[in-house]
């Protein structure tokens, strides 16, 4: 891994391969290690950059609210450092929110955008209230919050099937500072509606939707892509399609990048 300084804060990233730039943005409570199975596949023909977002992995915290725009600016700082002009962005869950914020702030730097188990809509009033409850739960016992949250990302029938993978994710998440967890929750809570980017973004777009995703509403996601040129891929399982549907997921990502 390498690092840069952004606003006196260490931002960690990894870089693999040569070719078109592909930027991988992990989700909440994850870090760049989530891409360990995808990187070898993509890096055969592409230049792959996996970034630890603020407060996650080996990247430090920057204040008490990690807004999606702030995270997007850190991503831009890494790409500027690497002299990368245009990239394909693949964002899982919160990473999708960051990718959308990046596309909003730096549209000329986007070659393709894949939202993976993510949404362009902002939090509803109910969801914001749930974030506040989550913040209180984190402050009381962040270890319990992490253990419960990660298991709940999988389709119920898959929790035993992928128990080893779940333990690895929990182990990584338990390294996170309390501040990083809270700052991400605060940032997601206040994120903007970026549904317009799905309609008007002048780059290739793909949305990966899981039918049994415990986190996102299937009908809402389908509604977002109506009358757009967004390519939709559907999987049968939960929020963690890179694990629950690993081979099909890798195939779809490769296909998306190769056809840009």
TORKOL-4160 file (C-alpha; in steps of 0.2 Angstrom, whole numbers, padded with zeros to 4 digits, m for minus):
260
<pt num="1" X="0000" Y="0000" Z="0000"/>
<pt num="2" X="0005" Y="0018" Z="m0003"/>
<pt num="3" X="m0001" Y="0034" Z="0005"/>
<pt num="4" X="m0003" Y="0053" Z="0002"/>
<pt num="5" X="m0007" Y="0067" Z="0013"/>
<pt num="6" X="m0023" Y="0076" Z="0010"/>
<pt num="7" X="m0027" Y="0091" Z="0022"/>
<pt num="8" X="m0013" Y="0083" Z="0034"/>
<pt num="9" X="m0022" Y="0067" Z="0034"/>
<pt num="10" X="m0015" Y="0050" Z="0028"/>
<pt num="11" X="m0025" Y="0042" Z="0014"/>
<pt num="12" X="m0020" Y="0024" Z="0010"/>
<pt num="13" X="m0022" Y="0016" Z="m0007"/>
<pt num="14" X="m0015" Y="0002" Z="m0017"/>
<pt num="15" X="m0011" Y="0001" Z="m0036"/>
<pt num="16" X="m0010" Y="m0014" Z="m0048"/>
<pt num="17" X="m0008" Y="m0017" Z="m0066"/>
<pt num="18" X="m0008" Y="m0006" Z="m0081"/>
<pt num="19" X="m0021" Y="0000" Z="m0094"/>
<pt num="20" X="m0037" Y="0010" Z="m0091"/>
<pt num="21" X="m0039" Y="0016" Z="m0073"/>
<pt num="22" X="m0052" Y="0007" Z="m0063"/>
<pt num="23" X="m0056" Y="0015" Z="m0045"/>
<pt num="24" X="m0063" Y="0003" Z="m0032"/>
<pt num="25" X="m0072" Y="0011" Z="m0018"/>
<pt num="26" X="m0078" Y="0000" Z="m0003"/>
<pt num="27" X="m0093" Y="0002" Z="0008"/>
<pt num="28" X="m0096" Y="0007" Z="0026"/>
<pt num="29" X="m0087" Y="m0004" Z="0039"/>
<pt num="30" X="m0076" Y="m0011" Z="0024"/>
<pt num="31" X="m0059" Y="m0007" Z="0017"/>
<pt num="32" X="m0049" Y="m0010" Z="0001"/>
<pt num="33" X="m0046" Y="m0028" Z="0006"/>
<pt num="34" X="m0064" Y="m0032" Z="0001"/>
<pt num="35" X="m0058" Y="m0032" Z="m0017"/>
<pt num="36" X="m0045" Y="m0045" Z="m0015"/>
<pt num="37" X="m0053" Y="m0057" Z="m0027"/>
<pt num="38" X="m0058" Y="m0044" Z="m0040"/>
<pt num="39" X="m0041" Y="m0036" Z="m0041"/>
<pt num="40" X="m0032" Y="m0050" Z="m0049"/>
<pt num="41" X="m0045" Y="m0052" Z="m0062"/>
<pt num="42" X="m0046" Y="m0033" Z="m0066"/>
<pt num="43" X="m0027" Y="m0030" Z="m0065"/>
<pt num="44" X="m0023" Y="m0041" Z="m0080"/>
<pt num="45" X="m0028" Y="m0028" Z="m0092"/>
<pt num="46" X="m0032" Y="m0013" Z="m0081"/>
<pt num="47" X="m0024" Y="m0001" Z="m0069"/>
<pt num="48" X="m0033" Y="m0004" Z="m0053"/>
<pt num="49" X="m0033" Y="0008" Z="m0039"/>
<pt num="50" X="m0041" Y="0003" Z="m0022"/>
<pt num="51" X="m0043" Y="0017" Z="m0009"/>
<pt num="52" X="m0046" Y="0016" Z="0009"/>
<pt num="53" X="m0060" Y="0029" Z="0012"/>
<pt num="54" X="m0059" Y="0041" Z="0027"/>
<pt num="55" X="m0059" Y="0033" Z="0044"/>
<pt num="56" X="m0058" Y="0015" Z="0036"/>
<pt num="57" X="m0044" Y="0003" Z="0033"/>
<pt num="58" X="m0027" Y="0012" Z="0035"/>
<pt num="59" X="m0034" Y="0029" Z="0031"/>
<pt num="60" X="m0036" Y="0042" Z="0045"/>
<pt num="61" X="m0051" Y="0052" Z="0050"/>
<pt num="62" X="m0053" Y="0070" Z="0045"/>
<pt num="63" X="m0065" Y="0078" Z="0057"/>
<pt num="64" X="m0082" Y="0072" Z="0064"/>
<pt num="65" X="m0092" Y="0071" Z="0048"/>
<pt num="66" X="m0086" Y="0062" Z="0033"/>
<pt num="67" X="m0097" Y="0070" Z="0020"/>
<pt num="68" X="m0098" Y="0060" Z="0004"/>
<pt num="69" X="m0091" Y="0076" Z="m0005"/>
<pt num="70" X="m0076" Y="0076" Z="0007"/>
<pt num="71" X="m0073" Y="0058" Z="0003"/>
<pt num="72" X="m0074" Y="0061" Z="m0015"/>
<pt num="73" X="m0061" Y="0075" Z="m0013"/>
<pt num="74" X="m0049" Y="0063" Z="m0005"/>
<pt num="75" X="m0052" Y="0051" Z="m0020"/>
<pt num="76" X="m0048" Y="0065" Z="m0032"/>
<pt num="77" X="m0032" Y="0069" Z="m0022"/>
<pt num="78" X="m0026" Y="0051" Z="m0025"/>
<pt num="79" X="m0030" Y="0051" Z="m0043"/>
<pt num="80" X="m0022" Y="0068" Z="m0045"/>
<pt num="81" X="m0006" Y="0062" Z="m0037"/>
<pt num="82" X="m0006" Y="0047" Z="m0048"/>
<pt num="83" X="m0009" Y="0058" Z="m0064"/>
<pt num="84" X="m0024" Y="0049" Z="m0069"/>
<pt num="85" X="m0036" Y="0059" Z="m0079"/>
<pt num="86" X="m0051" Y="0048" Z="m0082"/>
<pt num="87" X="m0057" Y="0033" Z="m0073"/>
<pt num="88" X="m0070" Y="0020" Z="m0071"/>
<pt num="89" X="m0078" Y="0020" Z="m0054"/>
<pt num="90" X="m0085" Y="0004" Z="m0045"/>
<pt num="91" X="m0093" Y="0009" Z="m0028"/>
<pt num="92" X="m0100" Y="m0003" Z="m0016"/>
<pt num="93" X="m0114" Y="0004" Z="m0005"/>
<pt num="94" X="m0107" Y="0019" Z="0003"/>
<pt num="95" X="m0093" Y="0018" Z="m0010"/>
<pt num="96" X="m0107" Y="0021" Z="m0023"/>
<pt num="97" X="m0112" Y="0037" Z="m0014"/>
<pt num="98" X="m0094" Y="0043" Z="m0014"/>
<pt num="99" X="m0093" Y="0038" Z="m0033"/>
<pt num="100" X="m0109" Y="0048" Z="m0036"/>
<pt num="101" X="m0102" Y="0063" Z="m0026"/>
<pt num="102" X="m0086" Y="0062" Z="m0037"/>
<pt num="103" X="m0096" Y="0062" Z="m0053"/>
<pt num="104" X="m0105" Y="0077" Z="m0047"/>
<pt num="105" X="m0089" Y="0086" Z="m0042"/>
<pt num="106" X="m0078" Y="0080" Z="m0056"/>
<pt num="107" X="m0089" Y="0074" Z="m0071"/>
<pt num="108" X="m0075" Y="0076" Z="m0084"/>
<pt num="109" X="m0064" Y="0063" Z="m0074"/>
<pt num="110" X="m0078" Y="0049" Z="m0075"/>
<pt num="111" X="m0077" Y="0037" Z="m0089"/>
<pt num="112" X="m0089" Y="0024" Z="m0082"/>
<pt num="113" X="m0099" Y="0022" Z="m0066"/>
<pt num="114" X="m0105" Y="0006" Z="m0057"/>
<pt num="115" X="m0116" Y="0007" Z="m0042"/>
<pt num="116" X="m0115" Y="m0010" Z="m0033"/>
<pt num="117" X="m0128" Y="m0012" Z="m0020"/>
<pt num="118" X="m0130" Y="0006" Z="m0019"/>
<pt num="119" X="m0143" Y="0020" Z="m0022"/>
<pt num="120" X="m0143" Y="0037" Z="m0030"/>
<pt num="121" X="m0157" Y="0043" Z="m0018"/>
<pt num="122" X="m0154" Y="0052" Z="m0001"/>
<pt num="123" X="m0159" Y="0045" Z="0015"/>
<pt num="124" X="m0177" Y="0045" Z="0019"/>
<pt num="125" X="m0183" Y="0053" Z="0035"/>
<pt num="126" X="m0185" Y="0036" Z="0043"/>
<pt num="127" X="m0167" Y="0031" Z="0037"/>
<pt num="128" X="m0160" Y="0047" Z="0045"/>
<pt num="129" X="m0168" Y="0042" Z="0061"/>
<pt num="130" X="m0161" Y="0025" Z="0060"/>
<pt num="131" X="m0144" Y="0032" Z="0057"/>
<pt num="132" X="m0146" Y="0043" Z="0073"/>
<pt num="133" X="m0150" Y="0027" Z="0082"/>
<pt num="134" X="m0135" Y="0018" Z="0075"/>
<pt num="135" X="m0124" Y="0032" Z="0080"/>
<pt num="136" X="m0130" Y="0030" Z="0098"/>
<pt num="137" X="m0128" Y="0011" Z="0097"/>
<pt num="138" X="m0110" Y="0014" Z="0091"/>
<pt num="139" X="m0106" Y="0025" Z="0105"/>
<pt num="140" X="m0113" Y="0013" Z="0118"/>
<pt num="141" X="m0104" Y="m0003" Z="0111"/>
<pt num="142" X="m0096" Y="m0001" Z="0093"/>
<pt num="143" X="m0090" Y="m0020" Z="0093"/>
<pt num="144" X="m0108" Y="m0026" Z="0095"/>
<pt num="145" X="m0114" Y="m0014" Z="0082"/>
<pt num="146" X="m0101" Y="m0020" Z="0070"/>
<pt num="147" X="m0104" Y="m0039" Z="0073"/>
<pt num="148" X="m0123" Y="m0037" Z="0070"/>
<pt num="149" X="m0122" Y="m0025" Z="0056"/>
<pt num="150" X="m0111" Y="m0035" Z="0045"/>
<pt num="151" X="m0120" Y="m0052" Z="0047"/>
<pt num="152" X="m0136" Y="m0042" Z="0043"/>
<pt num="153" X="m0129" Y="m0037" Z="0026"/>
<pt num="154" X="m0130" Y="m0055" Z="0019"/>
<pt num="155" X="m0146" Y="m0064" Z="0014"/>
<pt num="156" X="m0151" Y="m0074" Z="0030"/>
<pt num="157" X="m0149" Y="m0091" Z="0022"/>
<pt num="158" X="m0131" Y="m0086" Z="0017"/>
<pt num="159" X="m0125" Y="m0081" Z="0034"/>
<pt num="160" X="m0119" Y="m0099" Z="0038"/>
<pt num="161" X="m0113" Y="m0103" Z="0021"/>
<pt num="162" X="m0101" Y="m0088" Z="0021"/>
<pt num="163" X="m0097" Y="m0088" Z="0040"/>
<pt num="164" X="m0079" Y="m0088" Z="0037"/>
<pt num="165" X="m0080" Y="m0073" Z="0025"/>
<pt num="166" X="m0091" Y="m0064" Z="0038"/>
<pt num="167" X="m0078" Y="m0067" Z="0052"/>
<pt num="168" X="m0064" Y="m0059" Z="0041"/>
<pt num="169" X="m0075" Y="m0044" Z="0037"/>
<pt num="170" X="m0079" Y="m0042" Z="0056"/>
<pt num="171" X="m0061" Y="m0043" Z="0060"/>
<pt num="172" X="m0056" Y="m0029" Z="0048"/>
<pt num="173" X="m0071" Y="m0018" Z="0054"/>
<pt num="174" X="m0066" Y="m0020" Z="0072"/>
<pt num="175" X="m0050" Y="m0011" Z="0068"/>
<pt num="176" X="m0059" Y="0005" Z="0064"/>
<pt num="177" X="m0059" Y="0019" Z="0076"/>
<pt num="178" X="m0076" Y="0024" Z="0084"/>
<pt num="179" X="m0074" Y="0041" Z="0076"/>
<pt num="180" X="m0073" Y="0034" Z="0059"/>
<pt num="181" X="m0089" Y="0024" Z="0061"/>
<pt num="182" X="m0099" Y="0039" Z="0067"/>
<pt num="183" X="m0091" Y="0051" Z="0055"/>
<pt num="184" X="m0097" Y="0039" Z="0040"/>
<pt num="185" X="m0114" Y="0037" Z="0047"/>
<pt num="186" X="m0116" Y="0056" Z="0049"/>
<pt num="187" X="m0109" Y="0059" Z="0031"/>
<pt num="188" X="m0121" Y="0046" Z="0024"/>
<pt num="189" X="m0136" Y="0054" Z="0033"/>
<pt num="190" X="m0134" Y="0071" Z="0025"/>
<pt num="191" X="m0129" Y="0065" Z="0007"/>
<pt num="192" X="m0138" Y="0073" Z="m0008"/>
<pt num="193" X="m0150" Y="0066" Z="m0020"/>
<pt num="194" X="m0140" Y="0062" Z="m0036"/>
<pt num="195" X="m0153" Y="0053" Z="m0046"/>
<pt num="196" X="m0151" Y="0065" Z="m0060"/>
<pt num="197" X="m0134" Y="0058" Z="m0063"/>
<pt num="198" X="m0142" Y="0042" Z="m0068"/>
<pt num="199" X="m0152" Y="0051" Z="m0081"/>
<pt num="200" X="m0140" Y="0064" Z="m0088"/>
<pt num="201" X="m0122" Y="0058" Z="m0083"/>
<pt num="202" X="m0112" Y="0058" Z="m0100"/>
<pt num="203" X="m0103" Y="0041" Z="m0096"/>
<pt num="204" X="m0108" Y="0023" Z="m0096"/>
<pt num="205" X="m0117" Y="0017" Z="m0081"/>
<pt num="206" X="m0122" Y="0001" Z="m0073"/>
<pt num="207" X="m0132" Y="m0003" Z="m0057"/>
<pt num="208" X="m0130" Y="m0020" Z="m0048"/>
<pt num="209" X="m0146" Y="m0024" Z="m0039"/>
<pt num="210" X="m0148" Y="m0039" Z="m0027"/>
<pt num="211" X="m0166" Y="m0045" Z="m0025"/>
<pt num="212" X="m0164" Y="m0050" Z="m0007"/>
<pt num="213" X="m0154" Y="m0035" Z="m0002"/>
<pt num="214" X="m0158" Y="m0032" Z="0017"/>
<pt num="215" X="m0152" Y="m0014" Z="0016"/>
<pt num="216" X="m0159" Y="m0007" Z="0000"/>
<pt num="217" X="m0177" Y="m0007" Z="m0007"/>
<pt num="218" X="m0178" Y="m0017" Z="m0023"/>
<pt num="219" X="m0193" Y="m0007" Z="m0030"/>
<pt num="220" X="m0184" Y="0009" Z="m0027"/>
<pt num="221" X="m0169" Y="0004" Z="m0036"/>
<pt num="222" X="m0179" Y="m0002" Z="m0051"/>
<pt num="223" X="m0188" Y="0015" Z="m0051"/>
<pt num="224" X="m0172" Y="0025" Z="m0051"/>
<pt num="225" X="m0166" Y="0017" Z="m0068"/>
<pt num="226" X="m0183" Y="0019" Z="m0077"/>
<pt num="227" X="m0181" Y="0029" Z="m0093"/>
<pt num="228" X="m0162" Y="0029" Z="m0091"/>
<pt num="229" X="m0148" Y="0021" Z="m0101"/>
<pt num="230" X="m0141" Y="0013" Z="m0085"/>
<pt num="231" X="m0137" Y="m0006" Z="m0088"/>
<pt num="232" X="m0145" Y="m0016" Z="m0074"/>
<pt num="233" X="m0138" Y="m0032" Z="m0067"/>
<pt num="234" X="m0148" Y="m0042" Z="m0055"/>
<pt num="235" X="m0142" Y="m0055" Z="m0043"/>
<pt num="236" X="m0153" Y="m0066" Z="m0032"/>
<pt num="237" X="m0145" Y="m0064" Z="m0015"/>
<pt num="238" X="m0140" Y="m0050" Z="m0002"/>
<pt num="239" X="m0130" Y="m0034" Z="0000"/>
<pt num="240" X="m0113" Y="m0042" Z="m0003"/>
<pt num="241" X="m0114" Y="m0048" Z="m0021"/>
<pt num="242" X="m0095" Y="m0049" Z="m0022"/>
<pt num="243" X="m0096" Y="m0063" Z="m0010"/>
<pt num="244" X="m0113" Y="m0071" Z="m0012"/>
<pt num="245" X="m0112" Y="m0070" Z="m0031"/>
<pt num="246" X="m0093" Y="m0069" Z="m0033"/>
<pt num="247" X="m0090" Y="m0077" Z="m0050"/>
<pt num="248" X="m0105" Y="m0069" Z="m0059"/>
<pt num="249" X="m0101" Y="m0052" Z="m0051"/>
<pt num="250" X="m0083" Y="m0053" Z="m0057"/>
<pt num="251" X="m0089" Y="m0058" Z="m0075"/>
<pt num="252" X="m0101" Y="m0043" Z="m0075"/>
<pt num="253" X="m0088" Y="m0030" Z="m0069"/>
<pt num="254" X="m0076" Y="m0036" Z="m0082"/>
<pt num="255" X="m0089" Y="m0035" Z="m0096"/>
<pt num="256" X="m0094" Y="m0018" Z="m0091"/>
<pt num="257" X="m0076" Y="m0012" Z="m0091"/>
<pt num="258" X="m0072" Y="m0020" Z="m0108"/>
<pt num="259" X="m0086" Y="m0012" Z="m0116"/>
<pt num="260" X="m0083" Y="0006" Z="m0112"/>
